Each structure stands twice: as structure tokens, then as C-alpha cells.
């Protein structure tokens, strides 16, 4: 079967091969025919080495498709079922799950070190234990979440990561309040979803910050009240908040420099929500006095900060009712053979989300 493979960390392009085999099928597993998958910035970060990932590997973790086969012991799933892939399934038995923090369950990460694929030359891993830039993938049954028949595969794929992450950051983690002021730094698919989440929560002012003009224009269509380039953020802070700072600031880039800017843009007593996934060796610095004196809440948001199954259902309900726009998040579409075109679109910022149709 065909799959897009990165041979070594640091390579900029994937190679689409037709000699890849999905492996690991057996008890507790399901085989999925991938129909649509989104390109998330985390995929590019794993390729560059910003996020840890063994290689060679098949990127992709934001996907949807159909069940082809189920292993022994799998219940609630059958061949033909339409599913989205959850890259961080909850085990429901660990300490984090028992506390109700299922999004912090580490069981799914254990799959990242087990090869999902094989080629004549050896084993191939799947990103985050999945790997959706492929025609077929074998995953734990908990990674396959059934979706209603009226949800298209491309929409379901977005809900599988970017939409859930952005919406959840505003709704679950930061808990944006009605009438508040918000700034979102980084307006790709996740940032746009955070903007939609803040709008749903009733934020009065939502300032989108991004260096790419097309993304700033898109942010206005999705609910931002204004959109500025990074060098105009200080002026927006002064104009919108009287210099006090925003009630909520979302850092959706994953870099120490933007995290520091986000902190400085947050008002005293306000909330900085860290959404972007950054590198292990990229450190942000605060002094102990400002941490104490300014009493700003710094809250990381992992995968939307809530139970992902509940978050999926909420996103579907909001999409059905027209409260959020997911179709317009997909600005580009390519076949699997065009995956490197999608990566270029991500790196240049021209795409909010590119859907790879398989």
C-alpha cells in the first residue's frame, strides 16, 4: 500500500512509497482505511525534530476513515464503521484518568515507540502512535472513535486534533468569560479554532495576531474583531485595553519568544494559555517577582484540556448547528501524492488546513 515516509529527522520532504505494510493487527486492534487526513503543524515539527519522534516514520495524526477489520476482543466497532482517529486515547484506569484528566493519560504515548508499519528495508513508525499519511493503519481500538453518518471524513479529521485543541483551549482550559478581551497569537487551524471558541464564549474583543496577511484576513471571517501583524500587537494592546493587557492571551505558536510576548500582553491577574507545542530545549524565562506580583495565570492546554470524546461530540453538535465553521478551515486539498505541496503550504502559511484526500 502507499504511505508517505520521512526517512530521517531533519529531512524537509516525504517520499510516497507503495511498498509499505501496516503491521501489528491482532487482539484489541483495528485496521482502518484512511479516507481523509489533515496536515497539522505538529507533523512538521516532528519532521524537523522539534517534537521527539523515532524515524523512519509516517507522519499524520489527524485522520478519519472506515474500519476494515477488528481484532479479537474488540467491542463496539465493526467493519464498515466510520471513525475518526484519536491519537491520545484514554486508558480509563491510570491515575490521570481516575482524576478525570483523561487528556493527560500517557498510555497512548507508549504506542509511539512501537512500529506501525514495515517496508522491505525494516520497521517504520507512525507519528504519535498513529501515522495517517497512508492508505491503511493499524491502531488500538481505543484510537477509533465512531462518527455519525452526516459528518464528512474531512470534517471528522479536523475534529480529531486541531479543532478539538483550539476550541478546548478557550472553553475547557482558559474558560473565557463573556465580555472579556482576548488575543490569539498564531492563526493557523488551531488558532482559528481558539478564536471560534472565544467567540462562542462571548468574548467582546478578539485580536488575532499573525505575520501572514491571508491568515489575518481569515481570522476576521471566523470571529476576530481585529487582526494585526506581530509588530502591531503593542499598539492593539494599548488601543483595545487601555494599556492594561488582555484578559486572555493564547500562545498557539510553540516558541519561547512568543510565549514571553504573550505573557507581557496579558493583564495582571489575567490568563495566558499555552497551546503551541514547542521544543524540549526552548526555554522561556520569568523572574520570580513578576510571577508573584502580577498574579497572571499560566495554563498549558494539552489537546483541548478536557475529555476528548466529550469534546468531539461538542464540536460535532456546534458544527451541525452552524455555531462553528469547519468547512472554511480547509483552504487547500491535495492527494497523497501531493503531500509535499501541502507541507510547503503549511510552512509558508498560505493554508489554514490542507486536507489530504486518500
N, C-alpha and C positions, 0 to 999 in steps of 0.2 A: 504494500500500500504506500501511498505518498505521505510524506511528512516534511516539514521544514526544520532543518537541523543546524544548530550552531556547534561547530567542531571544537573551538577553543574560546575561552573567555577573552574578550577584547576584540574579537572579530566584529566587523560592522555589518556584515551581510550573512543571511541564512542561505543554505543550499537546500533546494527542494529535491528530495530523493524519492525513488519509487521502490527501494529495497528495504524499507523499514517494516518491522513487525511489532504489533502491540503484544506485550507479554504479561504474565502474572495472573491470567484468568484462573479462577478456582473458587473454592468456598468463600462466601462473603463478598465476592467481586461482581462487577457488571462490565459488560463490553458495550461501548457507546459509539454509534455512528455520528460523528460531529457534523452538524449542518451549518452552523454559523459561529464565529468567534470574533471577539473584539481585540484590538491591539491596545493594551494598557501600558502606561509609562513604566510600570514595574517590569514588564517584559524586556524593555530596552535597558533598564537599569541592571537586570540580571545578565544581559549580554555583555555589558561593559564592566561588570564586576562590582558595581555599587552595592547590589544585593547579592548575598552569598548563594551560589548555586553550582553544584558539580557539573562538569561537562565531559563529553558532548551531551547536549540536551535539546529537547523540543520545547521551545517557548510556548506561551499561551496558557491562560488560566481562566479566561472569561468566555465560556462557551456554552452551547446548547445543542441538543440533537436527540436521537432516538435510541432506545435500548435495543441492542441486538441479541444479547444473551445474558442470563443471570446465573450465578453460581449457586451451589448448594447452600441452603440456609438463608438465602435472601428472601425476605418477605416484603410485600407492598410494592414490588416492582415486577414488570413482566415485559417480554419482548414487544416492541411497538410503542411502549410508553414514551411520551415526550418529556424530556428532562432538561434542566439547566445543571451545570456543574458547579458545585460548591468546593472551592479549593481549601477551605478550612472547616471541615465537618467536625461537629462536637461529638465527643465520645459519651457524654452524659453521665460519666462515672468518676471523673477526676475531681480534684479539689476545686478547680476553677468552675467546672460545670455545676458542681453541687452548690456553689455560691451564687449561681445564676449568671456567671460571667462566661457563657459558652463561647464567646468570640475570642477568649484568651486560652482556649483549650489547645494544648500542644500536640495532641495525638495526630492531627493531620500533617504536622511538620515532619513526623517520623517517616512519612512516605517519600519525602523529598530525597532521601538517601537510598531509595530502592529503585532500580531501573524499571521504567515503564515500557521500554522499547528495546529492540535488538536489531542490529544490522549484521551483515556478514563479517564486519570487522570488529564487532564486540557490542557491549551494552550501551544503551542510550537512556539518559534520564529524562523525566518530564518536569517542567518548571512547577515548583510548589506542589510536587506530587501528582500533577495532572499532565499538562502538555497538550494543548488543544489545537496547535497548528498542524493538524493531522487529520486523516480521514477517519481513523478509529483510535480509541483509547480505552484502556482497562483501568478502572479505579475501584476503590472501596465503595460498597453500596451506599454508604452514607454521603458520598460525594454527588450522588444522582438525586436531584430533587424534582419530583413531578411538577409539571406546569399545565395550566388549563389549555384546552384546545384553541382558545381565541388569542393566545399570546404567541406572536410570531417568534421564530427562533432567534432572529437578530435582536429583538427587544429583550427576550429572556437572557441572552448572553450578556447584555449590558447590565441587567439587574444582578447577574452573578458576581459582579465586582464593583465597577465604577459607580453605578447609580446607588447601590446599597451603601458604599463607603461615603459618598458625598452627602446624600440625604441623612444618613445616620449621624454624621458628624454634627450637623445642625440640629437634628431632632433629639437624638439619644444622648450624645456626649455634651455638647455645649448647652443644649436646651435653650435655644434662642427664644427670647421673650418678645411679645407683641409690643410694637412701638420703639424697639431698640435700633441702634445703629450697628452696621456690620461692614467689615471689609474682608474680601476674599482675595488672597494673593496666589495667583496661578489659576488660570481659567481654561484648562483642558476639560476632559469629560468629567473628572471628579470635582473640579472646582465649579463647573457649571451646575452639577448636581447639588453641591453645597449651597449655591445661590438659590436654586429652586427650593431647597429645604428651608433656608432662611425666609424666603417669601411665604412659604406655607405657614411658617410660624408667626408671621405678621410683622416682620422687621419693617421699620419705617424707611430707613435708608440702607441701601446695599451698594457699596462701592466695589466694583470689580477692578482688579489690578493685574495687568499682563503686558508684556512688551510687544505682543503681536496684535496688530490693529484688527485683523479679522476676528480674533478671539474676543477682543473688547466689544466689537460690534455684536457678536453673538451673545455675549453676556447681557447686553441690554434687552435682547429679544427674550431671554429666559427669566428676566425679572430684576436685573440690576437697575438701580435708579441712576447710576452714572458709572462710567468706565474710564480709567486713566492708565497711562503708562507708569512704570515704577518710579520714574523721576518726578512725577506729578503727585505722588501719594502724600507727601508732606503738605502740599497745598490743599489737597482734598480733606485731609485731617483737620486743618485749620478752618476751612470753609464749612465743612459739614458738622463738626463737633465743637467749634469754637476753640480748637487747640487742645481740648481735654483728652481726646483719643476716643476710639470706637469702643462700644460696649463689648463687641465680639470681633475677633480677628482670626481668620482661618488661614493657616500656612499650608498650601497644597502643592509645594514645590519639593520639599525634602532636602533643603540646604541650610547650613548654619547661618549664612548671611541673610537669607530671607526670614529665618526664624527670629533672628535678632531684630530685624526691621519690624516684624510682626509684633514682637514684644514692645518695642518702643512706640508702636502705633496704637497699642491697647491702652485704654484709660486706667487710672488707678482703680483697683477693685474690679476691673473688667476681666474678660476671659480670652486667653489665647488658646486656640485649638489647633494642635499639630496633627495634620492629616497626611502630609507628604512622607514617603518612605525614603530615608536617606542612608548614607554610608556609615559603616562602623567607625571609621576614622575621621569623620567630620564632626568636630566638636563646637558647640555653641557656648558662649561664656556669659555668666551673670555675676554681679557682685552680691555679696551677702546682704549689704544694706538695702539695695533696691528690691531684692526678693522679699525682705521683711517690710520695708516702708511702703512700698507701692501695693502690696497685697493683691497682686494680679494672679489669677488662677491660670496655671499652665496645665492643660488637659490633653494628653495624646488621645487619638481616636483610631483604634485598630479595627478595620473592616466595619466601620459604622458604629462601633461601640455598643452593640446590642445583639440579642439573639438573631442570627441571620435568617432563620426560617420565618420568624415573625416579620423581619424587615423585608424579605422577599414578598410576602403576602401583602404587606402595606404598600410597597411600590407598585405591585400589580393593581391593587384597588385604586390607588391615586392615578395611575395611568388610565385605567378604564373610565374613570370619572372625568378625565380631562384636566385634572388638577396639576399634573406634571406632563411635560412634553419630552418623550423619549425618542420619537421618530426623528426629530430635528437634531438630536445629538449625533446621529450617524451622518457625517458630512461626506464620506467617501466610501466606496465599495470596490473591493478587488477580489479576484480568485486567489486560491492558494499560490498559484504560480507567480502572482504579483505581490507576494509578501514583502519583498524589499522595497517596493514602491510605497507600501503602507508605512514601513519603518521610516522612510525619508519624510513622509507626510507628518509623522509624529515628531521627528527631530526638528523640522523646520517650523512646526507649529501651525501649519495650514489646516490640519484636521483636528476636530474635537474628538471624534472617534471614527476609526476606519473599521468597517465590518469586512472580515474575510469570509467569503461565501465558499463553502466546500461541498 
